[in-house]
Amino acid sequence: MDGDVETVYENELWKNRLHGNVRASNTAKSREEAVKTGRHMAKARRSVHIVRSEAGEVERRDDYRTSRRGVPLPPEPA
């Protein structure tokens, strides 16, 4: 969904980008650094963080869309 944060591997770099955008928000040399930055971005935006493998498959999907009371919001309709 647009606005979700994706951590992807492209051109020998790990990148974080907002879903729907072509350009990366930031890059990192290590997967761990990119995942950590992507997680912080998703938490700040209250969105979903998707981590993809080097092959492009979804490895992890963490949902940070919660209400102010910490109660998860209902899933978005497909």
Rosetta silent file (secondary structure, phi, psi, omega in degrees, C-alpha in Angstrom):
SEQUENCE: MDGDVETVYENELWKNRLHGNVRASNTAKSREEAVKTGRHMAKARRSVHIVRSEAGEVERRDDYRTSRRGVPLPPEPA
SCORE:     score description
SCORE:     0.000 S_00000001
   1 L     0.000  144.724 -179.881    0.000    0.000    0.000 S_00000001
   2 L   -57.373  135.270 -179.940    1.253    3.512   -0.734 S_00000001
   3 L    97.977  -17.211  175.804    3.145    4.967    2.202 S_00000001
   4 L   -72.180  152.829 -178.409    4.368    1.631    3.549 S_00000001
   5 E   -97.807  129.084  177.133    8.138    1.301    3.954 S_00000001
   6 E  -115.613  132.456  172.170    9.949   -1.385    1.955 S_00000001
   7 E  -102.857  117.712 -174.509   13.513   -2.548    2.619 S_00000001
   8 E  -131.984  160.526  176.511   14.877   -3.967   -0.640 S_00000001
   9 E  -110.600  118.366  179.523   18.203   -5.030   -2.166 S_00000001
  10 E  -144.187  139.596  175.410   19.060   -3.383   -5.496 S_00000001
  11 L    51.109   42.918  176.962   22.313   -2.653   -7.303 S_00000001
  12 L    64.544   22.851  175.789   24.415   -4.125   -4.483 S_00000001
  13 E  -134.860  147.332  170.901   22.866   -1.781   -1.876 S_00000001
  14 E   -88.489  134.874 -175.014   20.114   -2.170    0.686 S_00000001
  15 E  -132.299  149.986  170.528   17.497    0.556    0.266 S_00000001
  16 E  -114.496  131.706  176.701   14.437    1.855    2.054 S_00000001
  17 E  -145.176  153.896  176.098   11.704    3.379   -0.021 S_00000001
  18 E   -78.515  132.568 -179.694    8.092    4.287    0.415 S_00000001
  19 L   -56.113  130.600 -177.944    5.833    1.893   -1.473 S_00000001
  20 L   102.037  -18.111  177.787    4.725    3.597   -4.662 S_00000001
  21 L   -94.458  149.686  178.061    7.921    5.659   -4.979 S_00000001
  22 L   -87.403  -41.338 -176.600   10.648    4.865   -7.492 S_00000001
  23 L   -86.195  148.393  178.794   13.528    6.511   -5.633 S_00000001
  24 L   -77.716  146.900  175.022   14.906    5.267   -2.339 S_00000001
  25 L   -76.412  -34.854  177.440   14.566    7.357    0.809 S_00000001
  26 E  -160.708  166.003  178.860   17.979    6.124    1.978 S_00000001
  27 E  -129.699  161.057  178.687   20.589    3.439    1.323 S_00000001
  28 E  -148.926  152.342  178.368   22.806    1.262    3.502 S_00000001
  29 L   -81.449  -26.481 -178.790   25.708   -1.114    2.923 S_00000001
  30 L  -114.002  150.876  178.109   24.387   -3.705    5.378 S_00000001
  31 H   -63.523  -43.976 -177.036   20.995   -5.385    5.615 S_00000001
  32 H   -59.321  -43.380  179.625   20.859   -4.886    9.387 S_00000001
  33 H   -64.098  -42.600 -179.470   21.378   -1.125    9.087 S_00000001
  34 H   -66.292  -41.703  179.807   18.708   -0.812    6.382 S_00000001
  35 H   -64.207  -43.092  179.541   16.179   -2.894    8.339 S_00000001
  36 H   -61.669  -45.731  179.245   16.754   -0.829   11.487 S_00000001
  37 H   -65.320  -42.128  178.477   16.298    2.452    9.593 S_00000001
  38 H   -62.085  -39.245  178.044   13.238    1.119    7.758 S_00000001
  39 H   -62.058  -45.232  178.978   11.663    0.039   11.054 S_00000001
  40 H   -62.693  -40.102  178.186   12.157    3.531   12.512 S_00000001
  41 H   -61.666  -45.952 -178.323   10.649    5.093    9.370 S_00000001
  42 H   -65.196  -40.869  178.142    7.585    2.826    9.548 S_00000001
  43 H   -63.114  -42.988 -179.643    7.065    3.483   13.260 S_00000001
  44 H   -65.090  -34.414 -179.546    7.293    7.250   12.723 S_00000001
  45 H   -88.486   -7.210 -173.451    4.803    7.066    9.828 S_00000001
  46 L    52.466   57.430 -178.408    2.567    4.531   11.614 S_00000001
  47 L  -131.959 -167.399 -179.601    2.714    2.295    8.568 S_00000001
  48 E   -97.917  140.727  175.139    3.768   -1.212    7.554 S_00000001
  49 E  -111.117  119.043 -179.740    7.431   -2.225    7.194 S_00000001
  50 E  -109.798  125.245  178.026    8.092   -4.867    4.548 S_00000001
  51 E  -109.255  124.538  179.754   11.526   -6.520    4.418 S_00000001
  52 E  -107.128  150.183  176.285   12.416   -8.316    1.191 S_00000001
  53 L   -75.224  174.118  176.737   15.206  -10.838    0.602 S_00000001
  54 L   -59.959  -29.164  179.317   17.954  -10.276   -1.956 S_00000001
  55 L   -80.273   -8.567  177.947   15.779  -12.307   -4.358 S_00000001
  56 L    96.643    2.810  179.433   12.841   -9.920   -3.779 S_00000001
  57 L   -83.845  146.322  179.388   10.622  -12.238   -1.735 S_00000001
  58 E   -70.399  121.255  177.919    8.824  -10.891    1.340 S_00000001
  59 E   -99.448  -34.601 -176.370   10.653  -12.132    4.446 S_00000001
  60 E  -147.032  149.361  176.065    8.949  -10.011    7.069 S_00000001
  61 E  -143.883  109.908 -179.275    5.963   -7.728    7.399 S_00000001
  62 E  -112.796  129.883 -176.095    5.581   -5.665   10.570 S_00000001
  63 E  -102.201  116.386  178.628    2.500   -3.513   11.087 S_00000001
  64 L  -108.748   18.588  176.913    3.000   -0.308   13.099 S_00000001
  65 L   -85.224   94.228  178.732   -0.454    1.125   12.361 S_00000001
  66 E  -127.589  158.098  176.228   -1.842    1.367   15.868 S_00000001
  67 L   -73.893  173.238 -179.668   -4.149    3.721   17.607 S_00000001
  68 L   -64.614  -20.354  179.230   -2.833    6.098   20.243 S_00000001
  69 L   -90.940    2.469  179.462   -3.820    3.561   22.899 S_00000001
  70 L    85.090    8.554  179.426   -1.697    0.854   21.285 S_00000001
  71 L   -87.744  127.656  179.400   -4.686   -1.053   19.944 S_00000001
  72 E   -59.064  139.533  176.796   -4.097   -2.350   16.398 S_00000001
  73 L   -77.888  156.516  178.255   -6.216   -0.682   13.768 S_00000001
  74 L   -63.391  150.353  179.814   -8.384   -2.871   11.524 S_00000001
  75 L   -63.941  150.845  177.607   -6.648   -4.112    8.360 S_00000001
  76 L   -69.863  141.512  176.795   -6.997   -2.064    5.196 S_00000001
  77 L   -66.162  144.313 -177.770   -9.495   -3.507    2.699 S_00000001
  78 L   -77.357    0.000    0.000   -7.836   -5.241   -0.247 S_00000001
